[in-house]
Amino acid sequence: MSFSSEPVVAISNATVFQENSTVLNDITFEIEKGEFVYLIGRTGSGKSSLLKTLYADLALRLGDATVASHSIRNIKSSKVPYLRRKIGIVFQDFQLFSDRTVSENLNFVMKATGWTDRSKMKARESEVLMKVGLGSVGNKMPHQLSGGEQQRVVIARALINEPAILLADEPTGNLDPDVSDGIFKLFLEINNSGTAILMATHNHAFLKKYPGRVLKCEAGRLLDSKKDSFSLSTEDF
């Protein structure tokens, strides 16, 4: 186990692009190991583009960035799988294979990230499903699960390789309030066990109930409550 004190995310003077359009300009911030950070901003303000840049779905062409000890400035496509073994990604729209069981969905990720020992794969599958409170759904198809259960499977999938950080893009956006609260508490449990989390959210209630550090996308800039003074209102969500 590494006891390095380096931040799990370190961004310096970076510009986030969507094709040839600048989305966020000259951004600098760090996320420490085990930290929980909210990412907020109006629709279209750059939250998803920032997250996509961090997991190398969008190229970082200007500035410097390290994520889970991987430099992502002009990262080669052959290196992206190694980056993604160190991070977990949780999407709003689940992105589960609808024609495969929960177990097959998890196995796909394990095989894609280098797992080969079937007994270890089975044990890890059981472990992550238990962690998200779904110990007995391995043989079910996604359509047989509720929205909240599907999102728990997505979180389990993101935890398979014991990531240094979870990047969550509106993980409760498609869920009703009661289910959303349960999913958020699951993220808190994961964070309390040592995994850093950067969560984009439109849910103002989370910040009121569970205050924390906030990164705010606004007018092409990224404001950081750690060093910038700004107010929060429901219009920011």
C-alpha positions in Angstrom: 0.0 0.0 0.0 1.3 3.5 -0.9 1.5 6.1 1.8 2.3 8.9 -0.6 0.9 12.2 0.5 0.5 13.6 -3.0 -2.9 14.8 -3.9 -5.2 12.4 -5.8 -6.0 15.2 -8.2 -3.7 18.1 -9.0 -4.7 20.6 -11.8 -2.5 23.6 -12.7 -3.3 26.4 -15.1 -5.5 24.1 -17.2 -8.1 24.9 -19.8 -11.0 22.6 -20.5 -12.1 22.4 -24.1 -15.2 20.9 -25.7 -14.0 20.4 -29.3 -12.5 23.8 -30.1 -14.6 25.8 -27.6 -13.2 26.9 -24.2 -15.4 25.7 -21.4 -13.3 26.4 -18.3 -10.2 28.6 -18.4 -7.1 28.7 -16.3 -8.2 26.3 -13.5 -6.0 25.3 -10.6 -7.0 23.0 -7.7 -6.1 19.9 -5.8 -8.1 17.2 -4.2 -6.4 15.3 -1.3 -6.7 11.6 -0.7 -9.9 10.8 1.2 -11.4 14.3 0.5 -15.1 14.8 -0.4 -15.7 17.7 -2.9 -18.9 18.9 -4.5 -18.9 20.2 -8.1 -21.8 22.5 -8.8 -22.9 25.0 -11.5 -25.7 25.6 -13.9 -26.4 23.3 -16.7 -23.8 23.9 -19.4 -21.3 25.5 -17.1 -18.7 22.8 -17.6 -19.2 20.3 -14.8 -19.4 17.2 -17.1 -16.6 18.5 -19.3 -14.3 18.9 -16.3 -15.1 15.3 -15.1 -14.6 14.0 -18.7 -11.2 15.7 -18.8 -10.2 14.1 -15.5 -11.0 10.6 -16.7 -9.5 11.4 -20.1 -12.6 11.2 -22.2 -11.8 14.8 -23.3 -8.1 15.7 -24.0 -6.3 18.1 -21.8 -4.3 20.2 -24.3 -3.4 23.2 -22.2 -2.1 23.2 -18.6 -1.0 20.3 -16.4 -3.0 17.7 -14.5 -2.2 14.6 -12.5 -5.0 12.2 -11.5 -4.3 9.1 -9.4 -0.5 9.6 -10.1 -1.1 9.6 -13.9 -0.3 12.7 -15.9 -3.3 13.3 -18.2 -1.8 16.2 -20.3 -2.0 14.7 -23.9 -2.3 11.2 -22.4 -1.9 8.5 -25.0 -5.0 6.3 -25.6 -3.0 3.2 -24.7 -2.4 4.7 -21.2 -6.0 5.6 -20.5 -7.0 2.1 -19.3 -4.2 2.3 -16.7 -5.6 5.6 -15.5 -9.1 4.2 -15.2 -8.0 1.3 -13.1 -7.2 3.9 -10.5 -10.4 5.8 -10.6 -14.1 5.0 -10.4 -16.7 6.7 -12.7 -20.4 6.9 -11.8 -22.8 8.2 -14.4 -26.3 9.6 -14.0 -27.8 7.3 -16.7 -26.2 4.1 -15.2 -24.7 2.8 -18.5 -25.2 -0.8 -17.6 -25.3 -3.5 -20.4 -29.0 -4.2 -20.6 -28.5 -7.6 -22.1 -26.2 -8.9 -19.4 -26.8 -9.8 -15.7 -25.4 -7.7 -12.9 -22.7 -10.3 -12.5 -21.8 -10.2 -16.2 -21.7 -6.4 -16.0 -19.2 -6.5 -13.2 -17.2 -9.3 -14.8 -16.9 -7.2 -18.0 -15.1 -4.5 -16.1 -12.8 -6.9 -14.3 -11.7 -8.6 -17.5 -11.2 -5.2 -19.2 -8.9 -4.1 -16.4 -6.8 -7.2 -16.2 -8.5 -9.6 -13.8 -8.0 -13.3 -14.8 -8.4 -15.5 -11.7 -12.1 -16.5 -11.6 -12.2 -17.3 -7.9 -10.8 -13.8 -7.1 -13.2 -12.2 -9.5 -16.2 -14.0 -7.9 -15.0 -13.0 -4.4 -14.5 -9.3 -5.5 -17.9 -9.2 -7.1 -19.6 -10.5 -3.9 -17.6 -8.0 -1.9 -18.5 -4.9 -3.9 -22.2 -5.9 -4.1 -22.3 -6.4 -0.3 -20.7 -3.0 0.1 -23.5 -1.3 -1.7 -26.2 -3.4 0.0 -27.1 -5.7 -2.9 -25.7 -9.1 -1.9 -28.2 -11.2 -3.9 -28.7 -9.5 -7.3 -25.9 -11.0 -9.3 -28.1 -13.1 -11.5 -30.7 -10.4 -12.2 -30.9 -8.3 -15.3 -30.7 -4.5 -15.0 -34.4 -4.1 -16.0 -35.4 -6.2 -13.0 -33.9 -3.7 -10.6 -35.2 -0.3 -9.5 -33.4 2.9 -10.5 -31.8 3.1 -7.0 -30.6 -0.5 -7.2 -29.2 0.0 -10.7 -27.2 3.0 -9.4 -25.9 0.9 -6.6 -24.7 -1.6 -9.1 -23.0 1.2 -11.0 -21.2 2.3 -7.8 -20.2 -1.3 -7.1 -18.8 -1.5 -10.6 -16.8 1.7 -9.9 -15.4 0.2 -6.7 -14.0 -3.0 -8.2 -10.4 -1.8 -8.5 -10.3 0.0 -5.2 -10.1 3.4 -6.8 -8.2 6.4 -5.3 -11.2 8.6 -6.3 -14.7 8.3 -7.5 -15.8 10.8 -10.1 -19.6 11.0 -10.0 -21.6 12.9 -12.6 -25.1 13.7 -11.2 -25.4 10.2 -9.6 -28.8 11.0 -8.1 -30.2 13.0 -11.0 -32.6 10.3 -12.2 -33.8 9.2 -8.8 -36.5 10.3 -6.4 -35.6 12.2 -3.2 -35.8 9.3 -0.8 -33.7 7.0 -3.0 -31.3 9.9 -3.7 -30.6 10.3 0.0 -29.8 6.7 0.4 -27.4 6.8 -2.6 -25.7 9.9 -1.2 -25.3 8.2 2.2 -23.6 5.3 0.4 -21.1 7.8 -1.1 -20.4 9.2 2.4 -19.7 5.6 3.7 -17.4 5.0 0.8 -15.7 8.3 1.5 -15.4 7.5 5.2 -13.5 4.4 4.2 -10.8 6.5 2.5 -11.9 7.0 -1.1 -11.8 10.6 -2.4 -15.0 11.7 -4.1 -15.7 14.5 -6.6 -19.5 14.7 -7.1 -21.2 16.9 -9.6 -24.7 17.6 -8.3 -27.8 19.7 -8.9 -29.1 18.8 -5.4 -28.9 21.8 -3.2 -30.3 19.8 -0.3 -27.2 17.7 -0.1 -25.0 20.8 0.6 -27.4 22.1 3.2 -27.6 18.8 5.0 -24.0 17.7 4.5 -21.8 20.9 4.1 -18.4 20.5 2.5 -15.9 21.9 0.1 -17.4 23.2 -3.2 -16.0 23.7 -6.7 -18.3 26.0 -8.7 -18.3 26.3 -12.5 -19.3 29.8 -13.4 -18.8 32.0 -16.5 -15.8 30.0 -17.7 -14.1 29.9 -14.3 -13.8 27.4 -11.5 -14.3 28.8 -8.1 -13.1 26.9 -5.0 -14.6 27.4 -1.6 -11.2 26.5 -0.1 -9.8 29.8 -1.4 -12.6 31.8 -3.1 -15.5 33.6 -1.4 -18.9 33.0 -3.1 -22.4 32.5 -2.1 -24.6 29.5 -2.9 -28.2 29.8 -4.1 -30.6 27.4 -5.7 -29.9 29.1 -9.0 -26.4 27.6 -9.0 -27.9 24.2 -9.3 
